[in-house]
Amino acid sequence: MAITITIANEKGGVGKTTTAVNLAAGLALRLVDEPATRSRVLLVDMDPQVHALLAIGYDKHQMSFPVSLATLLTETPPPSIQRLIQRSEYHPNLFYVPSDRAAMIRAARELPSLMANETRLLRALSAVQSEYAYIVIDTPPNTGDLLINALVAADQVIVPVETSYLGVSGLIELQRTIEQVQTHFKPDLKIMGYLPTLCEEQRSEAQEILAELQSRYKQMILPPIHKASDLAYAHSSHMDVFTYRPPRIRSADNIASSSRATREYASLIDIVLMKTGTNGRT
């Protein structure tokens, strides 16, 4: 059964999409030599902006899909998810569910009036749980049924936190949302960790925020991701950072290059593999 990881923070601009894309791509690279379903990763973009999908399926971003993620969330009964799933542009074992900005905005409006509106993504994904090793879900930067669906469908949550005072301001609200999901829908939902992002350690504010996060969350703090031009350029080029800055010789054991961003996300991926009980590679 797939391990489902949701990337969540109710604040925008904290690196959710960057983390979702590079986590999904990095997991696919690490697992590429595994047999069959143990190598496959699925990315689900619950943010109506669909920026995560632009990074892994840009060649198909202008295609019109009559059935998409929004259809899965709003139709009763939903269509077959297996027929929707597409292969990513850069990695043969990375897949995604097509989405559409306008349709997702409509879905966000419709969901509150639908029966069992909080569990619709979970039910849609249940049909393919056995076909993937990991499912990674990107989320919108606000509280609402799209975020709730992404949390209800998850086994683990990674919380990107921008290392600024504004970046940590929304964490209490997110914690409350996660606790409500645990109480009403998913008691075994866990926070895997808090991921400091956009770090600029030369700034005193960033140092203070890192210290505060360490004090508040202790062992749940993941190694930070520093602000890097490679991450920005990779996203503007519509690719993950491992594709944008590959090593000279890439293998499942060697996915990072001299780029600091690839090394830091490779480290995160190894931690995810370790924490989820999959044998990671160093």
N, C-alpha and C positions, 0 to 999 in steps of 0.2 A: 504493500500500500504506500502511496506517495506521502511524503512529509510536506505539509503545506505551511509556507512561511509568508506571513503578511508584513509588508513594510508600511508602518503607520506613524503619522504625526498629524495632529489637527492644525498645524501651521504649515504654510507653503514656503517654498524656497529653502528647505533644509536638507535637500539631497535625497529625497525619497525615490524619485525616478532614477537618478544616477545609481543609487544602491540597488534598486530592483533589477535594472538592466544588467549591471556588472555582476551581481550575485548570480542571476540566472545564466548569463553567458559563462561565467567562471565555473559554475557547477557543471555545465555541459562540457566544458573543456576537461575538467578533472575526471569526469565519469565516462568520457568518450570510448574508452576501451572496455568498459563493463558490458556484460551481455544484455541484449534486448532491453527490456523495460527498466533495468537498473541503470541504464545510461541516459534515459530520456528526461528532459526538463520542460515544463510547461510554464509560460509566462501569461498571466492574466492582468490586464490593465483596466482597473476599475475607475481610473481618473478620466472624466470626460475629455480632458485635453489630449489623451492618447499619445503623449510624448514617448512613453516607454516603447510602444509599438513602432514608432518612427525609427527607433534605434535598431530594431531587429528585423523589421519587415518593410523597409522604406520602398523597396521595389514594387510593393503591392498597396502602398498607402492610398493611391488614387483609384484603386479598383472598387467597384460597387458590389458589396456583399448583401444580397437581399435578406439574409439571416445573419445576425451578429450577436455579440455579447448582450446587447440590450434586449434582443429577442428572448434569449435564455432567461433573462431576469423578469420579463413582464408577461410572456405568453403562458397560458394554461391550457393543456400541458405544454411544456417547453419542447422545442425541436431537439433532435439528436445532436449532442455536442460533438460526437465523433466526426460528423460530416462537416463541421465548421472549422476544425483545427487546421492550421497552416504551418508549414515548416519555415523556420527563420532563414534569413538571407545568408548568414555567415557560418552557422553551425548546424551540421546535419542532424544532431540530436536535441536541438532546441526548437520548441514549437510555441505557437501562440493562438489565442482565440481572437479573430478579427473584431474590431470595434469601430465605432463611428461617433464623432463628437456630437452631432445633432441628436442622434438616436439615444446616446447615453444621457444627454441633458433631459430628454423627454422621459427616459426611464427613471431618472432621479425624481422627477415630478410625479410619476405614476405610482411608484413603489409604495408610498404611504397608504394608498387606498386599496392595495391588493392583499389578499389572504396570505398568511405566512410570509409576509414581505421580508422578514429578516433572514430567512433560511433558503432563499431561492438560489443563491450562488452555490451554497453547500450541496443542495440537491442536484444541481446541474453537474457539478464536479464529481459527484459520487459515481457517476457512470464511467469515469476514466481514472479513478484513483489507482486501479491496479496496473495502469499502463505507463506510469511515470514514477521516477525516483523522487522527484521534487516538483512541487508547484509553488511558484513565487507570484505573489499578488501585490501590485502597486495600488495605491489608494489616493483618493482626492484629499485636498488640504482643508477639510471641514468635517464637522459631525453631520451625519445623515445616514439614510438607509444604504447607500453605496458602501460607506465605511463599515457600518454594522455588518453587512453581508460579508465583507472581506474578513472581519474579525471572527464571525461565527464559523466561517469556512476554514479557519486557520488552526494549526496545531501549536505554532510558535509565532511570536511577534518580535520583529526587530524595529527599534525606535531610533531613527536618525535624529540627532540633536545638533543643531547649529551652535557652535561655541560662541554665543553672544547672549546677553541678558534677555533679549527678545526671544532667542531660540529656546530657552528653557521655560519661558513663561506659560506655555500651553501644556506642559507635561502633566500637571495635576488634573486638568480636564480630561486628557487622554487616559490617565490612570483610572479616573472615574468611569469612563466609557468602557474600558476593558473589564473593570470589576462588574459592571452591569451585564456585560456579555457572559462573563463567568457565572454570574448568579442565575441568569435566566435561560442561557442556551448552552454554554460550553464550559463546564466546571474545570476541565483539564486544560484549558487554554493557558499557555505560559508565555511570559516575556523572556525571550532568549537573552536580550541585552539591549543596552542603550549605546548607540554608535555615534560618538562625536564626529561631526562633519564640518567641512569648510574651515578646518583648523588653520590658524595663523599664529603659531606659538610665540612669535616675537611680540605679539600684542599682549599687553598685561591683562586686558579683559578676558582673552582666551585662556590664559593661565588660571585666572580666578574661576572661570566657569568650569574648567577641567577639574580643578580642586573641589569645587562644590559638587560636581557630579560624582566624583570619587567618594566624597563624604556621604552623599545621599544614597547612592546605589551600590557602592562597594564592589563586590565581585561581579556585578552585572554590567560593568562598563567594558565595552569592547575596545580594541585598539583603534585610535583615531584615524580618520581619513583626512589628509591635509588638502587644503585648497590647491588645485593644480591646473595649469593650462591644458594639460593633456585630457583631463576630464571634460573641460569645456569644448575643446576642439573635437574630441571624439563624438560628443553629443551633437554638435553642429554639423558633423560629417555623417550623422545618422548611423553610428556604429558604437559598439561597446569599446571600452578602453583596451581590452586584450586584442581586439582586432585592429584598432587604430595604432597601437604600439606593441606589436608582437615581438617575442624573442627571436633571435636569429634561427634557432632550431626549437620548434615547439613540440611538446609532447604532453601527455596527461600529467607527467611528473614535473613539467617545466612550462608554466603558462605565463610567468612574469618576465618582463624585460628589464632594462636599466631604468625604465620609467618608474618613479616612486609610486604613482597611482596604481600601476599594475601590481607592484609588490604589496601595497597595502590592501588592495581588494583580494589578492591571492591569499593573504594572511587571514582575512575575514572568512573566505571560503573554507579554508582548512579548519577554522574554529567551528563553523557551521557543520561541517562533516563530522568533526569530533563530538560536538554537542548532540548531534542527532543520531549518533551511533553508527555512522558510516566510516569506514576506514579512510581517513584522509591521507593525502600524500604530502610530503615535505619538499 
